[in-house]
Every structure is written in structure tokens, then in C-alpha cells.
Amino acid sequence: MRIVFGVLSLLVVLAIVSWQARTQVKAVSAPAVVPMPDGTTQRIHPKQIEQQYKKALEDAMNTARPRSADE
């Protein structure tokens, strides 16, 4: 009897944790609302934000630095 209650309680805890994890993942993967310069808002998916950030970072790293006279 003790084993049955132990297994049932573990299943209940597992169900609660999985439900909470699923709701957290849905909240993270929801499109972000980004304010625009004209005062409106635009929905952008997190993957788009990540791609824009990567592109901006690569562009910044690829631009040539002006060399000083010492180099």
C-alpha cells in the first residue's frame, strides 16, 4: 500500500512539473512585442530577434578597422 501511494504521489508531482514546464515554454516561444519608432508595436518571433542579433554581430566583426600610424 505504501509503494502504491509513493508511486501515485510521484506521478502527481511529475504531472505538475511537466504542466508548469510546458506553460513556461509556451510563454518563452510566444512572439515578442517590439515598440516601433512611430509609436506602434510589432510582433517579432524570438528566432527573428536571434537572427537579427547574429547578423548585426557578424557585420560588426567583419567591418575593417581603420589602422593607426603605429601599426
All heavy atoms as TSV, in Angstrom:
chain	resi	resn	atom	element	x	y	z
A	1	MET	N	N	0.829	-1.189	0.000
A	1	MET	CA	C	0.000	0.000	0.000
A	1	MET	C	C	0.877	1.258	0.000
A	1	MET	O	O	0.565	2.235	-0.670
A	1	MET	CB	C	-0.901	-0.042	1.241
A	1	MET	CG	C	-2.022	0.905	1.174
A	1	MET	SD	S	-3.132	0.319	-0.098
A	1	MET	CE	C	-4.474	1.383	0.161
A	2	ARG	N	N	1.943	1.198	0.766
A	2	ARG	CA	C	2.852	2.329	0.866
A	2	ARG	C	C	3.523	2.609	-0.477
A	2	ARG	O	O	3.707	3.767	-0.862
A	2	ARG	CB	C	3.891	1.997	1.928
A	2	ARG	CG	C	4.685	3.116	2.409
A	2	ARG	CD	C	5.553	2.608	3.533
A	2	ARG	NE	N	6.182	3.689	4.224
A	2	ARG	CZ	C	6.986	3.537	5.242
A	2	ARG	NH1	N	7.237	2.317	5.690
A	2	ARG	NH2	N	7.528	4.555	5.820
A	3	ILE	N	N	3.874	1.538	-1.201
A	3	ILE	CA	C	4.507	1.683	-2.501
A	3	ILE	C	C	3.532	2.304	-3.491
A	3	ILE	O	O	3.912	3.169	-4.300
A	3	ILE	CB	C	5.019	0.317	-3.009
A	3	ILE	CG1	C	6.153	-0.189	-2.107
A	3	ILE	CG2	C	5.478	0.401	-4.449
A	3	ILE	CD1	C	6.611	-1.589	-2.424
A	4	VAL	N	N	2.287	1.907	-3.445
A	4	VAL	CA	C	1.274	2.442	-4.360
A	4	VAL	C	C	1.113	3.942	-4.139
A	4	VAL	O	O	1.084	4.727	-5.100
A	4	VAL	CB	C	-0.074	1.709	-4.169
A	4	VAL	CG1	C	-1.166	2.359	-4.997
A	4	VAL	CG2	C	0.070	0.240	-4.544
A	5	PHE	N	N	1.017	4.379	-2.889
A	5	PHE	CA	C	0.888	5.808	-2.611
A	5	PHE	C	C	2.151	6.574	-3.016
A	5	PHE	O	O	2.076	7.701	-3.496
A	5	PHE	CB	C	0.571	6.051	-1.134
A	5	PHE	CG	C	-0.854	5.745	-0.771
A	5	PHE	CD1	C	-1.138	4.935	0.311
A	5	PHE	CD2	C	-1.907	6.263	-1.513
A	5	PHE	CE1	C	-2.452	4.646	0.655
A	5	PHE	CE2	C	-3.211	5.984	-1.184
A	5	PHE	CZ	C	-3.492	5.163	-0.094
A	6	GLY	N	N	3.287	5.959	-2.839
A	6	GLY	CA	C	4.536	6.587	-3.249
A	6	GLY	C	C	4.595	6.795	-4.751
A	6	GLY	O	O	4.968	7.866	-5.234
A	7	VAL	N	N	4.221	5.778	-5.511
A	7	VAL	CA	C	4.219	5.877	-6.964
A	7	VAL	C	C	3.173	6.893	-7.428
A	7	VAL	O	O	3.431	7.709	-8.323
A	7	VAL	CB	C	3.976	4.488	-7.603
A	7	VAL	CG1	C	3.735	4.593	-9.097
A	7	VAL	CG2	C	5.144	3.564	-7.319
A	8	LEU	N	N	2.000	6.876	-6.828
A	8	LEU	CA	C	0.960	7.839	-7.196
A	8	LEU	C	C	1.395	9.271	-6.905
A	8	LEU	O	O	1.159	10.179	-7.714
A	8	LEU	CB	C	-0.346	7.525	-6.475
A	8	LEU	CG	C	-1.123	6.323	-6.999
A	8	LEU	CD1	C	-2.351	6.064	-6.140
A	8	LEU	CD2	C	-1.533	6.537	-8.440
A	9	SER	N	N	2.031	9.479	-5.774
A	9	SER	CA	C	2.483	10.836	-5.454
A	9	SER	C	C	3.570	11.290	-6.422
A	9	SER	O	O	3.599	12.453	-6.840
A	9	SER	CB	C	2.971	10.914	-4.011
A	9	SER	OG	O	4.112	10.103	-3.833
A	10	LEU	N	N	4.458	10.383	-6.824
A	10	LEU	CA	C	5.475	10.737	-7.814
A	10	LEU	C	C	4.846	11.071	-9.159
A	10	LEU	O	O	5.286	12.001	-9.849
A	10	LEU	CB	C	6.478	9.600	-7.970
A	10	LEU	CG	C	7.470	9.424	-6.822
A	10	LEU	CD1	C	8.330	8.192	-7.061
A	10	LEU	CD2	C	8.336	10.652	-6.677
A	11	LEU	N	N	3.821	10.345	-9.550
A	11	LEU	CA	C	3.136	10.643	-10.801
A	11	LEU	C	C	2.437	11.995	-10.760
A	11	LEU	O	O	2.444	12.735	-11.744
A	11	LEU	CB	C	2.134	9.533	-11.131
A	11	LEU	CG	C	2.732	8.212	-11.583
A	11	LEU	CD1	C	1.635	7.163	-11.768
A	11	LEU	CD2	C	3.514	8.392	-12.865
A	12	VAL	N	N	1.846	12.332	-9.615
A	12	VAL	CA	C	1.195	13.631	-9.474
A	12	VAL	C	C	2.229	14.744	-9.563
A	12	VAL	O	O	2.035	15.744	-10.259
A	12	VAL	CB	C	0.406	13.706	-8.143
A	12	VAL	CG1	C	-0.042	15.128	-7.850
A	12	VAL	CG2	C	-0.788	12.770	-8.195
A	13	VAL	N	N	3.353	14.580	-8.901
A	13	VAL	CA	C	4.413	15.593	-8.950
A	13	VAL	C	C	4.955	15.714	-10.375
A	13	VAL	O	O	5.180	16.824	-10.873
A	13	VAL	CB	C	5.546	15.236	-7.954
A	13	VAL	CG1	C	6.763	16.101	-8.183
A	13	VAL	CG2	C	5.040	15.381	-6.531
A	14	LEU	N	N	5.151	14.612	-11.047
A	14	LEU	CA	C	5.630	14.633	-12.427
A	14	LEU	C	C	4.644	15.353	-13.343
A	14	LEU	O	O	5.047	16.140	-14.202
A	14	LEU	CB	C	5.868	13.207	-12.925
A	14	LEU	CG	C	6.369	13.072	-14.353
A	14	LEU	CD1	C	7.750	13.700	-14.493
A	14	LEU	CD2	C	6.401	11.615	-14.756
A	15	ALA	N	N	3.356	15.116	-13.148
A	15	ALA	CA	C	2.342	15.785	-13.967
A	15	ALA	C	C	2.359	17.291	-13.726
A	15	ALA	O	O	2.276	18.080	-14.671
A	15	ALA	CB	C	0.965	15.211	-13.650
A	16	ILE	N	N	2.489	17.718	-12.477
A	16	ILE	CA	C	2.516	19.152	-12.160
A	16	ILE	C	C	3.754	19.809	-12.755
A	16	ILE	O	O	3.674	20.880	-13.362
A	16	ILE	CB	C	2.447	19.357	-10.634
A	16	ILE	CG1	C	1.066	18.953	-10.107
A	16	ILE	CG2	C	2.747	20.804	-10.263
A	16	ILE	CD1	C	0.968	18.907	-8.605
A	17	VAL	N	N	4.906	19.182	-12.620
A	17	VAL	CA	C	6.151	19.749	-13.145
A	17	VAL	C	C	6.106	19.823	-14.668
A	17	VAL	O	O	6.511	20.828	-15.261
A	17	VAL	CB	C	7.364	18.930	-12.661
A	17	VAL	CG1	C	8.623	19.319	-13.402
A	17	VAL	CG2	C	7.548	19.112	-11.163
A	18	SER	N	N	5.605	18.796	-15.329
A	18	SER	CA	C	5.536	18.826	-16.789
A	18	SER	C	C	4.552	19.888	-17.262
A	18	SER	O	O	4.802	20.570	-18.270
A	18	SER	CB	C	5.161	17.463	-17.351
A	18	SER	OG	O	3.849	17.115	-16.942
A	19	TRP	N	N	3.432	20.069	-16.570
A	19	TRP	CA	C	2.468	21.113	-16.933
A	19	TRP	C	C	3.102	22.495	-16.793
A	19	TRP	O	O	2.950	23.348	-17.665
A	19	TRP	CB	C	1.220	21.000	-16.055
A	19	TRP	CG	C	0.248	22.105	-16.281
A	19	TRP	CD1	C	-0.566	22.283	-17.350
A	19	TRP	CD2	C	0.037	23.216	-15.414
A	19	TRP	NE1	N	-1.284	23.429	-17.192
A	19	TRP	CE2	C	-0.942	24.023	-16.003
A	19	TRP	CE3	C	0.569	23.590	-14.183
A	19	TRP	CZ2	C	-1.378	25.189	-15.417
A	19	TRP	CZ3	C	0.118	24.746	-13.608
A	19	TRP	CH2	C	-0.835	25.534	-14.217
A	20	GLN	N	N	3.821	22.721	-15.693
A	20	GLN	CA	C	4.470	24.019	-15.496
A	20	GLN	C	C	5.560	24.252	-16.543
A	20	GLN	O	O	5.704	25.361	-17.055
A	20	GLN	CB	C	5.071	24.106	-14.098
A	20	GLN	CG	C	4.029	24.297	-13.024
A	20	GLN	CD	C	4.646	24.416	-11.644
A	20	GLN	OE1	O	5.775	24.007	-11.427
A	20	GLN	NE2	N	3.897	24.975	-10.722
A	21	ALA	N	N	6.320	23.246	-16.873
A	21	ALA	CA	C	7.367	23.393	-17.880
A	21	ALA	C	C	6.754	23.710	-19.241
A	21	ALA	O	O	7.275	24.556	-19.976
A	21	ALA	CB	C	8.199	22.114	-17.960
A	22	ARG	N	N	5.656	23.068	-19.574
A	22	ARG	CA	C	5.002	23.328	-20.853
A	22	ARG	C	C	4.480	24.758	-20.923
A	22	ARG	O	O	4.624	25.433	-21.945
A	22	ARG	CB	C	3.855	22.347	-21.042
A	22	ARG	CG	C	3.285	22.328	-22.423
A	22	ARG	CD	C	2.274	21.225	-22.576
A	22	ARG	NE	N	2.162	20.488	-21.325
A	22	ARG	CZ	C	1.127	19.777	-20.959
A	22	ARG	NH1	N	0.108	19.677	-21.747
A	22	ARG	NH2	N	1.093	19.132	-19.810
A	23	THR	N	N	3.904	25.262	-19.843
A	23	THR	CA	C	3.401	26.637	-19.859
A	23	THR	C	C	4.553	27.635	-19.929
A	23	THR	O	O	4.420	28.675	-20.567
A	23	THR	CB	C	2.531	26.934	-18.639
A	23	THR	OG1	O	3.270	26.675	-17.451
A	23	THR	CG2	C	1.265	26.092	-18.644
A	24	GLN	N	N	5.687	27.327	-19.311
A	24	GLN	CA	C	6.841	28.217	-19.379
A	24	GLN	C	C	7.415	28.252	-20.794
A	24	GLN	O	O	7.800	29.302	-21.284
A	24	GLN	CB	C	7.920	27.782	-18.390
A	24	GLN	CG	C	7.553	27.975	-16.945
A	24	GLN	CD	C	7.383	29.449	-16.609
A	24	GLN	OE1	O	8.147	30.281	-17.067
A	24	GLN	NE2	N	6.375	29.759	-15.817
A	25	VAL	N	N	7.465	27.115	-21.452
A	25	VAL	CA	C	7.994	27.058	-22.815
A	25	VAL	C	C	7.078	27.831	-23.756
A	25	VAL	O	O	7.543	28.538	-24.642
A	25	VAL	CB	C	8.168	25.595	-23.278
A	25	VAL	CG1	C	8.428	25.507	-24.767
A	25	VAL	CG2	C	9.288	24.948	-22.495
A	26	LYS	N	N	5.774	27.723	-23.569
A	26	LYS	CA	C	4.840	28.470	-24.411
A	26	LYS	C	C	5.030	29.963	-24.218
A	26	LYS	O	O	4.953	30.734	-25.169
A	26	LYS	CB	C	3.404	28.087	-24.078
A	26	LYS	CG	C	2.983	26.762	-24.648
A	26	LYS	CD	C	1.539	26.474	-24.322
A	26	LYS	CE	C	1.132	25.098	-24.786
A	26	LYS	NZ	N	-0.245	24.792	-24.410
A	27	ALA	N	N	5.283	30.392	-22.988
A	27	ALA	CA	C	5.465	31.815	-22.714
A	27	ALA	C	C	6.749	32.329	-23.358
A	27	ALA	O	O	6.797	33.450	-23.861
A	27	ALA	CB	C	5.491	32.066	-21.211
A	28	VAL	N	N	7.783	31.527	-23.377
A	28	VAL	CA	C	9.064	31.941	-23.953
A	28	VAL	C	C	8.996	31.959	-25.470
A	28	VAL	O	O	9.554	32.839	-26.117
A	28	VAL	CB	C	10.201	31.009	-23.474
A	28	VAL	CG1	C	11.476	31.261	-24.236
A	28	VAL	CG2	C	10.421	31.192	-21.993
A	29	SER	N	N	8.299	31.005	-26.061
A	29	SER	CA	C	8.265	30.915	-27.515
A	29	SER	C	C	7.218	31.819	-28.149
A	29	SER	O	O	7.105	31.860	-29.365
A	29	SER	CB	C	8.019	29.469	-27.949
A	29	SER	OG	O	6.732	29.067	-27.546
A	30	ALA	N	N	6.466	32.550	-27.348
A	30	ALA	CA	C	5.471	33.471	-27.895
A	30	ALA	C	C	6.169	34.651	-28.559
A	30	ALA	O	O	7.245	35.065	-28.135
A	30	ALA	CB	C	4.551	33.951	-26.785
A	31	PRO	N	N	5.569	35.194	-29.602
A	31	PRO	CA	C	6.185	36.344	-30.266
A	31	PRO	C	C	6.336	37.525	-29.319
A	31	PRO	O	O	5.473	37.803	-28.502
A	31	PRO	CB	C	5.202	36.672	-31.393
A	31	PRO	CG	C	4.403	35.443	-31.594
A	31	PRO	CD	C	4.367	34.750	-30.270
A	32	ALA	N	N	7.451	38.197	-29.438
A	32	ALA	CA	C	7.720	39.357	-28.601
A	32	ALA	C	C	7.078	40.590	-29.230
A	32	ALA	O	O	6.990	40.709	-30.435
A	32	ALA	CB	C	9.221	39.560	-28.472
A	33	VAL	N	N	6.645	41.508	-28.385
A	33	VAL	CA	C	6.071	42.758	-28.867
A	33	VAL	C	C	7.160	43.811	-28.780
A	33	VAL	O	O	7.692	44.091	-27.708
A	33	VAL	CB	C	4.850	43.159	-28.022
A	33	VAL	CG1	C	4.306	44.493	-28.488
A	33	VAL	CG2	C	3.780	42.089	-28.099
A	34	VAL	N	N	7.515	44.365	-29.943
A	34	VAL	CA	C	8.605	45.325	-30.028
A	34	VAL	C	C	8.031	46.695	-30.372
A	34	VAL	O	O	7.304	46.838	-31.356
A	34	VAL	CB	C	9.616	44.896	-31.113
A	34	VAL	CG1	C	10.730	45.910	-31.237
A	34	VAL	CG2	C	10.161	43.523	-30.795
A	35	PRO	N	N	8.331	47.722	-29.565
A	35	PRO	CA	C	7.836	49.060	-29.917
A	35	PRO	C	C	8.608	49.624	-31.106
A	35	PRO	O	O	9.819	49.484	-31.201
A	35	PRO	CB	C	8.094	49.870	-28.650
A	35	PRO	CG	C	9.156	49.134	-27.932
A	35	PRO	CD	C	9.030	47.696	-28.309
A	36	MET	N	N	7.883	50.239	-32.014
A	36	MET	CA	C	8.475	50.829	-33.202
A	36	MET	C	C	8.661	52.328	-32.978
A	36	MET	O	O	8.032	52.911	-32.092
A	36	MET	CB	C	7.571	50.582	-34.420
A	36	MET	CG	C	7.323	49.097	-34.692
A	36	MET	SD	S	8.813	48.139	-34.916
A	36	MET	CE	C	9.332	48.705	-36.487
A	37	PRO	N	N	9.536	52.975	-33.758
A	37	PRO	CA	C	9.791	54.405	-33.574
A	37	PRO	C	C	8.557	55.288	-33.757
A	37	PRO	O	O	8.456	56.351	-33.150
A	37	PRO	CB	C	10.831	54.733	-34.643
A	37	PRO	CG	C	11.460	53.439	-34.982
A	37	PRO	CD	C	10.423	52.389	-34.753
A	38	ASP	N	N	7.585	54.842	-34.562
A	38	ASP	CA	C	6.410	55.671	-34.790
A	38	ASP	C	C	5.340	55.496	-33.712
A	38	ASP	O	O	4.252	56.042	-33.821
A	38	ASP	CB	C	5.820	55.405	-36.165
A	38	ASP	CG	C	5.394	53.957	-36.346
A	38	ASP	OD1	O	5.619	53.147	-35.433
A	38	ASP	OD2	O	4.843	53.632	-37.415
A	39	GLY	N	N	5.622	54.716	-32.675
A	39	GLY	CA	C	4.701	54.546	-31.556
A	39	GLY	C	C	3.851	53.295	-31.637
A	39	GLY	O	O	3.170	52.954	-30.678
A	40	THR	N	N	3.877	52.591	-32.746
A	40	THR	CA	C	3.115	51.350	-32.867
A	40	THR	C	C	3.951	50.194	-32.314
A	40	THR	O	O	5.118	50.359	-31.982
A	40	THR	CB	C	2.762	51.068	-34.344
A	40	THR	OG1	O	3.974	50.942	-35.082
A	40	THR	CG2	C	1.909	52.184	-34.921
A	41	THR	N	N	3.337	49.043	-32.220
A	41	THR	CA	C	4.060	47.849	-31.777
A	41	THR	C	C	4.008	46.807	-32.880
A	41	THR	O	O	3.086	46.779	-33.688
A	41	THR	CB	C	3.451	47.258	-30.494
A	41	THR	OG1	O	2.083	46.952	-30.725
A	41	THR	CG2	C	3.579	48.214	-29.332
A	42	GLN	N	N	5.019	45.955	-32.902
A	42	GLN	CA	C	5.106	44.904	-33.907
A	42	GLN	C	C	5.481	43.606	-33.217
A	42	GLN	O	O	6.338	43.581	-32.341
A	42	GLN	CB	C	6.161	45.260	-34.954
A	42	GLN	CG	C	6.313	44.232	-36.043
A	42	GLN	CD	C	7.374	44.627	-37.054
A	42	GLN	OE1	O	8.076	45.606	-36.872
A	42	GLN	NE2	N	7.496	43.853	-38.107
A	43	ARG	N	N	4.837	42.514	-33.605
A	43	ARG	CA	C	5.162	41.201	-33.042
A	43	ARG	C	C	6.305	40.588	-33.832
A	43	ARG	O	O	6.258	40.495	-35.047
A	43	ARG	CB	C	3.957	40.281	-33.088
A	43	ARG	CG	C	2.857	40.706	-32.171
A	43	ARG	CD	C	1.850	39.577	-32.029
A	43	ARG	NE	N	0.835	39.924	-31.079
A	43	ARG	CZ	C	0.897	39.686	-29.778
A	43	ARG	NH1	N	1.953	39.084	-29.299
A	43	ARG	NH2	N	-0.081	40.018	-28.974
A	44	ILE	N	N	7.339	40.183	-33.115
A	44	ILE	CA	C	8.500	39.543	-33.730
A	44	ILE	C	C	8.758	38.233	-32.996
A	44	ILE	O	O	8.773	38.189	-31.765
A	44	ILE	CB	C	9.749	40.449	-33.659
A	44	ILE	CG1	C	9.504	41.722	-34.453
A	44	ILE	CG2	C	10.962	39.731	-34.194
A	44	ILE	CD1	C	10.670	42.672	-34.430
A	45	HIS	N	N	8.970	37.190	-33.755
A	45	HIS	CA	C	9.256	35.882	-33.160
A	45	HIS	C	C	10.673	35.897	-32.599
A	45	HIS	O	O	11.565	36.523	-33.164
A	45	HIS	CB	C	9.111	34.797	-34.231
A	45	HIS	CG	C	8.936	33.439	-33.646
A	45	HIS	ND1	N	9.998	32.651	-33.323
A	45	HIS	CD2	C	7.834	32.738	-33.299
A	45	HIS	CE1	C	9.567	31.509	-32.815
A	45	HIS	NE2	N	8.249	31.537	-32.786
A	46	PRO	N	N	10.913	35.226	-31.476
A	46	PRO	CA	C	12.266	35.208	-30.882
A	46	PRO	C	C	13.358	34.735	-31.832
A	46	PRO	O	O	14.494	35.182	-31.748
A	46	PRO	CB	C	12.118	34.258	-29.698
A	46	PRO	CG	C	10.692	34.330	-29.326
A	46	PRO	CD	C	9.949	34.552	-30.620
A	47	LYS	N	N	13.043	33.843	-32.767
A	47	LYS	CA	C	14.049	33.385	-33.732
A	47	LYS	C	C	14.485	34.540	-34.629
A	47	LYS	O	O	15.650	34.642	-34.997
A	47	LYS	CB	C	13.494	32.250	-34.602
A	47	LYS	CG	C	13.331	30.948	-33.869
A	47	LYS	CD	C	14.658	30.294	-33.682
A	47	LYS	CE	C	14.468	28.920	-33.077
A	47	LYS	NZ	N	15.703	28.265	-32.784
A	48	GLN	N	N	13.548	35.430	-34.999
A	48	GLN	CA	C	13.897	36.578	-35.818
A	48	GLN	C	C	14.825	37.517	-35.061
A	48	GLN	O	O	15.778	38.053	-35.634
A	48	GLN	CB	C	12.645	37.338	-36.250
A	48	GLN	CG	C	11.796	36.597	-37.246
A	48	GLN	CD	C	10.503	37.339	-37.532
A	48	GLN	OE1	O	9.966	38.017	-36.669
A	48	GLN	NE2	N	10.012	37.205	-38.750
A	49	ILE	N	N	14.561	37.709	-33.788
A	49	ILE	CA	C	15.410	38.570	-32.967
A	49	ILE	C	C	16.809	37.979	-32.888
A	49	ILE	O	O	17.814	38.677	-33.032
A	49	ILE	CB	C	14.805	38.762	-31.565
A	49	ILE	CG1	C	13.478	39.505	-31.668
A	49	ILE	CG2	C	15.769	39.504	-30.655
A	49	ILE	CD1	C	12.718	39.569	-30.373
A	50	GLU	N	N	16.882	36.660	-32.692
A	50	GLU	CA	C	18.180	35.993	-32.614
A	50	GLU	C	C	18.943	36.125	-33.929
A	50	GLU	O	O	20.151	36.403	-33.937
A	50	GLU	CB	C	17.972	34.519	-32.278
A	50	GLU	CG	C	19.244	33.726	-32.133
A	50	GLU	CD	C	19.002	32.272	-31.820
A	50	GLU	OE1	O	17.860	31.894	-31.522
A	50	GLU	OE2	O	19.969	31.510	-31.891
A	51	GLN	N	N	18.248	35.953	-35.061
A	51	GLN	CA	C	18.905	36.079	-36.358
A	51	GLN	C	C	19.388	37.515	-36.594
A	51	GLN	O	O	20.483	37.724	-37.117
A	51	GLN	CB	C	17.952	35.658	-37.465
A	51	GLN	CG	C	17.690	34.167	-37.492
A	51	GLN	CD	C	16.588	33.788	-38.461
A	51	GLN	OE1	O	15.888	34.636	-38.991
A	51	GLN	NE2	N	16.427	32.490	-38.680
A	52	GLN	N	N	18.585	38.502	-36.212
A	52	GLN	CA	C	18.996	39.892	-36.380
A	52	GLN	C	C	20.220	40.198	-35.532
A	52	GLN	O	O	21.138	40.888	-35.972
A	52	GLN	CB	C	17.850	40.830	-36.003
A	52	GLN	CG	C	16.711	40.814	-36.979
A	52	GLN	CD	C	15.538	41.650	-36.501
A	52	GLN	OE1	O	15.550	42.190	-35.404
A	52	GLN	NE2	N	14.510	41.752	-37.333
A	53	TYR	N	N	20.244	39.680	-34.314
A	53	TYR	CA	C	21.382	39.903	-33.418
A	53	TYR	C	C	22.645	39.262	-33.988
A	53	TYR	O	O	23.711	39.878	-34.005
A	53	TYR	CB	C	21.056	39.350	-32.038
A	53	TYR	CG	C	22.162	39.549	-31.037
A	53	TYR	CD1	C	22.373	40.789	-30.453
A	53	TYR	CD2	C	23.006	38.507	-30.684
A	53	TYR	CE1	C	23.391	40.987	-29.540
A	53	TYR	CE2	C	24.028	38.697	-29.772
A	53	TYR	CZ	C	24.206	39.936	-29.207
A	53	TYR	OH	O	25.219	40.126	-28.312
A	54	LYS	N	N	22.529	38.025	-34.484
A	54	LYS	CA	C	23.688	37.347	-35.061
A	54	LYS	C	C	24.211	38.094	-36.281
A	54	LYS	O	O	25.419	38.242	-36.457
A	54	LYS	CB	C	23.326	35.912	-35.451
A	54	LYS	CG	C	23.289	34.955	-34.302
A	54	LYS	CD	C	22.991	33.555	-34.790
A	54	LYS	CE	C	22.958	32.572	-33.665
A	54	LYS	NZ	N	22.637	31.212	-34.124
A	55	LYS	N	N	23.296	38.554	-37.129
A	55	LYS	CA	C	23.709	39.276	-38.335
A	55	LYS	C	C	24.411	40.579	-37.962
A	55	LYS	O	O	25.456	40.915	-38.525
A	55	LYS	CB	C	22.510	39.566	-39.223
A	55	LYS	CG	C	22.883	40.217	-40.530
A	55	LYS	CD	C	21.655	40.442	-41.388
A	55	LYS	CE	C	21.977	41.064	-42.719
A	55	LYS	NZ	N	22.805	42.216	-42.704
A	56	ALA	N	N	23.863	41.302	-36.998
A	56	ALA	CA	C	24.486	42.555	-36.575
A	56	ALA	C	C	25.863	42.303	-35.970
A	56	ALA	O	O	26.810	43.054	-36.213
A	56	ALA	CB	C	23.591	43.270	-35.578
A	57	LEU	N	N	25.991	41.228	-35.202
A	57	LEU	CA	C	27.272	40.887	-34.601
A	57	LEU	C	C	28.294	40.506	-35.661
A	57	LEU	O	O	29.442	40.953	-35.617
A	57	LEU	CB	C	27.088	39.751	-33.595
A	57	LEU	CG	C	28.295	39.324	-32.802
A	57	LEU	CD1	C	28.814	40.485	-31.962
A	57	LEU	CD2	C	27.967	38.146	-31.910
A	58	GLU	N	N	27.880	39.698	-36.637
A	58	GLU	CA	C	28.796	39.316	-37.720
A	58	GLU	C	C	29.203	40.529	-38.548
A	58	GLU	O	O	30.370	40.663	-38.932
A	58	GLU	CB	C	28.139	38.262	-38.602
A	58	GLU	CG	C	28.049	36.903	-37.951
A	58	GLU	CD	C	27.279	35.898	-38.782
A	58	GLU	OE1	O	26.839	36.248	-39.901
A	58	GLU	OE2	O	27.120	34.769	-38.319
A	59	ASP	N	N	28.255	41.411	-38.829
A	59	ASP	CA	C	28.586	42.628	-39.581
A	59	ASP	C	C	29.575	43.497	-38.814
A	59	ASP	O	O	30.508	44.049	-39.402
A	59	ASP	CB	C	27.320	43.429	-39.891
A	59	ASP	CG	C	26.435	42.741	-40.917
A	59	ASP	OD1	O	26.911	41.795	-41.585
A	59	ASP	OD2	O	25.257	43.143	-41.030
A	60	ALA	N	N	29.385	43.599	-37.522
A	60	ALA	CA	C	30.297	44.414	-36.711
A	60	ALA	C	C	31.690	43.802	-36.661
A	60	ALA	O	O	32.695	44.519	-36.662
A	60	ALA	CB	C	29.737	44.572	-35.294
A	61	MET	N	N	31.755	42.473	-36.637
A	61	MET	CA	C	33.060	41.821	-36.579
A	61	MET	C	C	33.764	41.829	-37.934
A	61	MET	O	O	34.991	41.785	-37.988
A	61	MET	CB	C	32.903	40.388	-36.074
A	61	MET	CG	C	32.484	40.319	-34.619
A	61	MET	SD	S	32.253	38.641	-34.045
A	61	MET	CE	C	33.923	38.055	-34.033
A	62	ASN	N	N	33.004	41.897	-39.024
A	62	ASN	CA	C	33.600	41.850	-40.355
A	62	ASN	C	C	34.021	43.216	-40.881
A	62	ASN	O	O	34.747	43.277	-41.872
A	62	ASN	CB	C	32.636	41.202	-41.342
A	62	ASN	CG	C	32.509	39.718	-41.095
A	62	ASN	OD1	O	33.404	39.095	-40.554
A	62	ASN	ND2	N	31.378	39.150	-41.490
A	63	THR	N	N	33.556	44.282	-40.274
A	63	THR	CA	C	33.940	45.600	-40.778
A	63	THR	C	C	35.412	45.837	-40.473
A	63	THR	O	O	35.947	45.466	-39.439
A	63	THR	CB	C	33.112	46.711	-40.125
A	63	THR	OG1	O	33.237	46.629	-38.708
A	63	THR	CG2	C	31.652	46.603	-40.514
A	64	ALA	N	N	36.088	46.466	-41.413
A	64	ALA	CA	C	37.522	46.708	-41.270
A	64	ALA	C	C	37.749	47.874	-40.315
A	64	ALA	O	O	37.092	48.902	-40.407
A	64	ALA	CB	C	38.126	47.008	-42.627
A	65	ARG	N	N	38.683	47.687	-39.410
A	65	ARG	CA	C	39.067	48.771	-38.504
A	65	ARG	C	C	40.079	49.652	-39.202
A	65	ARG	O	O	41.006	49.157	-39.840
A	65	ARG	CB	C	39.751	48.208	-37.240
A	65	ARG	CG	C	38.841	47.756	-36.179
A	65	ARG	CD	C	39.602	47.446	-34.908
A	65	ARG	NE	N	40.829	46.712	-35.165
A	65	ARG	CZ	C	41.894	46.737	-34.380
A	65	ARG	NH1	N	41.898	47.441	-33.299
A	65	ARG	NH2	N	42.968	46.041	-34.660
A	66	PRO	N	N	39.950	50.953	-39.059
A	66	PRO	CA	C	41.000	51.801	-39.617
A	66	PRO	C	C	42.284	51.626	-38.793
A	66	PRO	O	O	42.259	51.622	-37.571
A	66	PRO	CB	C	40.429	53.203	-39.475
A	66	PRO	CG	C	39.339	53.105	-38.483
A	66	PRO	CD	C	38.856	51.691	-38.493
A	67	ARG	N	N	43.378	51.424	-39.485
A	67	ARG	CA	C	44.643	51.194	-38.800
A	67	ARG	C	C	45.282	52.529	-38.430
A	67	ARG	O	O	45.216	53.504	-39.167
A	67	ARG	CB	C	45.591	50.405	-39.671
A	67	ARG	CG	C	45.074	49.015	-39.949
A	67	ARG	CD	C	46.187	48.144	-40.457
A	67	ARG	NE	N	45.726	46.775	-40.607
A	67	ARG	CZ	C	46.060	45.812	-39.779
A	67	ARG	NH1	N	46.828	46.035	-38.753
A	67	ARG	NH2	N	45.617	44.604	-39.981
A	68	SER	N	N	45.895	52.520	-37.272
A	68	SER	CA	C	46.575	53.734	-36.850
A	68	SER	C	C	47.978	53.761	-37.458
A	68	SER	O	O	48.455	52.771	-38.012
A	68	SER	CB	C	46.649	53.793	-35.321
A	68	SER	OG	O	47.443	52.734	-34.860
A	69	ALA	N	N	48.663	54.867	-37.334
A	69	ALA	CA	C	50.004	55.013	-37.907
A	69	ALA	C	C	51.016	54.118	-37.185
A	69	ALA	O	O	52.048	53.765	-37.744
A	69	ALA	CB	C	50.440	56.470	-37.827
A	70	ASP	N	N	50.731	53.726	-35.943
A	70	ASP	CA	C	51.650	52.906	-35.167
A	70	ASP	C	C	51.691	51.464	-35.673
A	70	ASP	O	O	52.666	50.757	-35.466
A	70	ASP	CB	C	51.267	52.910	-33.699
A	70	ASP	CG	C	51.402	54.300	-33.084
A	70	ASP	OD1	O	52.140	55.122	-33.673
A	70	ASP	OD2	O	50.762	54.544	-32.044
A	71	GLU	N	N	50.657	51.013	-36.330
A	71	GLU	CA	C	50.603	49.607	-36.750
A	71	GLU	C	C	51.277	49.413	-38.021
A	71	GLU	O	O	51.510	49.561	-38.982
A	71	GLU	CB	C	49.157	49.134	-36.827
A	71	GLU	CG	C	48.517	49.068	-35.463
A	71	GLU	CD	C	47.111	48.537	-35.524
A	71	GLU	OE1	O	46.955	47.305	-35.565
A	71	GLU	OE2	O	46.191	49.340	-35.552
